[in-house]
Amino acid sequence: MISEKNIVQHELIGLEVEVLECTDASKKGLQGTVIDETQSTLILSDTKGESKRIPKAECTFRFSLKGDKIYVLGTLLVGRSADRTKKRLKKW
């Protein structure tokens, strides 16, 4: 089951997300549903149905999960999703 402790290891597609911080100020505040991801980006569908490509390493994200808000540093999400789901998390 996906939780705050293991979100980095789980599939992100389908989750609601907001960009809290980003080195590219135009990305800050973007929100939507994760529709795809690459090794270095999350692809969101915003409220207008438009796709937005967000760099993982440059952002901090807030995911909504069953009413809870989970904050994730984008650097923890960098990598292919198939590889990331196999990783064990280090204590941080």
ZIKADA-V548967 format. One record per residue. N is the residue number from 1. PHI is phi in radians with two decimals (NA if undefined). BURIAL is # if it has 24 or more other ideal C-beta (glycine too) atoms within 12 Angstrom, else .. D_FIRST is the distance of its C-alpha to the first C-alpha in whole Angstrom. Layout:
n: {N/N}
phi: {PHI/PHI}
burial: {BURIAL/BURIAL}
d_first: {D_FIRST/D_FIRST}
This chain:
n: {1/2/3/4/5/6/7/8/9/10/11/12/13/14/15/16/17/18/19/20/21/22/23/24/25/26/27/28/29/30/31/32/33/34/35/36/37/38/39/40/41/42/43/44/45/46/47/48/49/50/51/52/53/54/55/56/57/58/59/60/61/62/63/64/65/66/67/68/69/70/71/72/73/74/75/76/77/78/79/80/81/82/83/84/85/86/87/88/89/90/91/92}
phi: {NA/-1.32/-2.59/-1.04/-1.32/-2.22/-1.00/-1.13/-1.53/-1.74/-1.15/-1.71/-1.04/1.74/-1.45/-1.43/-2.53/-2.28/-1.50/-1.48/-2.40/-2.80/-1.15/-1.67/-0.99/-1.25/-1.58/-1.07/1.59/-1.13/-2.55/2.92/-1.83/-1.22/-1.88/-2.96/-2.64/-2.05/-1.03/-2.10/-2.41/-1.88/-1.97/-1.90/-1.82/-1.45/-1.13/-1.63/1.43/-1.54/-1.51/-2.24/-1.71/-2.05/-1.24/-1.12/-1.12/-1.70/-2.29/-2.03/-2.04/-2.16/-1.66/-1.75/-2.43/0.90/1.51/-1.60/-1.87/-2.07/-1.68/-2.39/-1.25/-1.04/-1.07/-1.28/-1.69/-1.14/2.24/-1.14/-1.02/-1.10/-1.31/-1.09/-1.21/-1.56/-1.19/-1.65/-1.35/-1.49/-1.16/-2.34}
burial: {././././././#/#/#/#/./#/././#/#/#/#/#/././#/././././#/././#/#/#/#/#/#/./#/./././#/#/#/#/#/././././././#/#/#/#/#/./#/#/#/#/#/#/#/#/././././#/./#/./#/./#/#/#/././#/././#/./././././././.}
d_first: {0/4/6/10/10/8/9/12/11/9/11/13/15/15/14/17/18/22/24/25/27/29/32/33/34/33/30/29/28/27/24/22/19/18/20/20/20/23/23/25/24/21/23/23/24/26/27/30/28/30/28/27/27/26/26/23/25/27/25/23/20/18/15/15/11/12/15/14/16/15/17/17/21/21/22/19/18/21/21/20/17/17/18/16/13/15/16/15/15/19/19/21}
